[in-house]
Amino acid sequence: MQNQEEHFLGVDVGGTHLKIGLVDRSGNLLDFEKENTTPYRDHPEGFGPAFIAGLEKYLLKYPAVKKVGIGLPGMISKDRTTAIEIPAIPALNGFDLKGGLEKKFPKHEFYLENDAAAAAIGEFYFGKDDPAQNFLFITMGTGIGSALILDGEVFKGSRGNAMEMGHMLSKGAA
């Protein structure tokens, strides 16, 4: 049996787009796709069920992937299963995304994290040079996010969402 290199799927869920990246253990981007979230937001069953159904095409495209990381633009439950407050996608609020994913795709592992924290983790492990063990990471996209890396780990605080700067939209509503 040939030893195949392990690949992972990273999904950045944004207010306007999904960004899907296939990466290897060294953090190299092997493939990338970008998708508009309008069909997910307008879906009659809601964003959560539509997202779960839509993820299937990527799991079929990359059959060797068994682990999927998902960054969400807002607050997530401390146990990292449920979206608590996602201002850009309010239909996700209170939705047990991890439970829905595990039910539909039981052979896969799913990891949910705040999108800024996920980006900070990526920068810590795969960024240029040797990053400091402690740094504040700020993201700017449709909204502004933040995360604190403390002693090489994301500082989550007692409720799991410390350092989430807030829900300030950086673009006006149309």
C-alpha positions in Angstrom: 0.0 0.0 0.0 1.4 3.4 -1.0 1.7 6.0 1.7 -0.2 9.0 0.5 0.5 12.5 1.8 -2.3 13.8 4.1 -4.3 16.7 2.7 -6.8 19.0 4.5 -9.6 21.2 3.5 -9.9 24.7 4.8 -13.1 26.7 4.4 -13.3 30.4 5.1 -17.0 31.3 5.5 -17.5 35.0 4.8 -20.5 37.2 4.5 -20.1 37.4 0.7 -18.0 34.4 -0.3 -16.8 31.0 0.7 -13.1 30.4 0.1 -12.1 26.8 0.0 -8.4 25.7 0.0 -6.8 22.3 -0.2 -3.6 22.3 1.8 -0.9 19.8 2.7 0.7 19.2 6.1 3.3 21.9 5.4 0.6 24.5 4.8 1.1 24.6 1.0 -2.0 25.6 -0.9 -2.6 22.9 -3.5 -6.0 24.1 -4.9 -8.3 27.0 -4.2 -11.9 27.9 -5.1 -14.1 30.8 -4.3 -17.9 30.7 -4.2 -20.5 33.4 -3.8 -22.7 32.8 -0.6 -25.9 34.3 -2.1 -27.3 30.9 -3.0 -26.6 29.7 0.6 -28.1 32.8 2.1 -31.2 32.6 -0.1 -31.7 28.9 0.3 -35.2 28.0 1.6 -33.8 25.6 4.2 -31.4 28.2 5.5 -27.7 28.8 5.2 -26.6 26.0 7.5 -28.3 23.1 5.7 -27.3 24.6 2.3 -23.7 24.9 3.4 -23.6 21.3 4.6 -25.1 20.1 1.3 -22.7 22.4 -0.7 -19.7 21.0 1.1 -20.3 17.6 -0.4 -19.0 18.6 -3.8 -15.6 19.5 -2.3 -15.4 16.3 -0.3 -16.2 14.3 -3.5 -13.6 16.4 -5.4 -11.0 15.6 -2.8 -11.8 12.1 -1.6 -8.5 11.7 0.3 -9.5 14.6 2.7 -10.7 13.4 6.1 -10.2 16.6 8.1 -11.9 19.9 7.4 -11.3 23.2 9.2 -14.0 25.9 9.0 -13.5 29.5 9.9 -16.7 31.4 10.8 -17.0 35.2 11.0 -18.3 35.7 14.5 -18.7 33.9 17.8 -18.8 30.2 18.2 -19.8 28.1 21.2 -17.0 27.2 23.6 -17.2 23.6 22.5 -16.7 24.7 18.9 -19.9 23.1 17.6 -22.5 25.9 17.2 -22.5 29.3 15.7 -23.6 31.8 18.4 -23.6 35.1 16.7 -22.6 35.5 13.0 -23.6 39.1 12.1 -22.9 38.6 8.4 -25.0 35.4 8.3 -27.6 35.7 11.0 -29.3 32.5 9.7 -26.4 30.6 11.2 -27.0 31.9 14.8 -27.8 29.0 17.1 -27.2 26.4 14.3 -25.2 23.2 15.3 -23.0 23.2 12.3 -20.6 20.6 13.5 -23.4 18.2 14.5 -25.0 18.6 11.1 -21.7 18.0 9.3 -20.8 15.0 11.4 -24.3 13.5 10.8 -24.0 13.9 7.0 -20.3 13.0 6.7 -19.5 10.6 9.6 -16.1 9.6 8.1 -14.8 13.1 8.3 -13.5 15.3 11.2 -14.6 18.9 11.4 -13.0 21.7 13.3 -14.8 25.0 13.7 -13.1 28.2 14.7 -13.6 32.0 14.5 -12.1 33.1 11.2 -9.7 35.6 12.7 -8.4 32.9 15.1 -8.1 30.4 12.3 -6.0 33.0 10.3 -3.9 33.7 13.3 -3.2 30.0 13.8 -2.2 29.7 10.1 0.1 32.7 10.4 1.7 31.2 13.6 2.5 27.9 12.0 3.0 28.7 8.3 3.7 32.5 8.1 7.0 33.9 7.0 10.0 34.0 9.4 9.7 32.9 13.0 6.6 34.4 14.6 6.5 35.6 18.1 4.9 33.4 20.7 2.5 36.3 21.6 0.8 38.6 19.1 -2.4 40.3 18.3 -3.8 39.4 14.9 -6.4 41.7 13.1 -8.3 40.8 10.0 -10.1 43.1 7.6 -12.6 41.9 5.1 -16.4 42.4 5.0 -16.0 43.0 8.7 -13.1 43.4 11.2 -11.9 40.5 13.3 -9.2 39.9 15.8 -7.4 37.1 17.7 -4.7 36.9 20.3 -1.9 34.3 20.1 -0.6 33.8 23.7 2.2 31.4 24.3 1.7 29.9 20.9 -2.0 29.2 21.2 -5.2 31.1 20.6 -6.4 32.8 23.7 -10.1 32.0 24.0 -10.9 33.2 27.5 -13.5 31.7 29.9 -16.4 31.7 27.4 -14.4 30.8 24.2 -14.6 34.1 22.4 -12.1 36.4 24.0 -10.5 39.0 21.8 -13.3 38.9 19.2 -13.1 42.6 18.6 -16.8 42.9 17.8 -19.1 43.0 14.9 -18.1 46.2 13.1 -18.9 46.0 9.4 -16.3 47.6 7.3 -18.6 48.0 4.2 -21.9 49.9 4.2 -25.0 47.9 3.5 -26.3 48.4 -0.1 
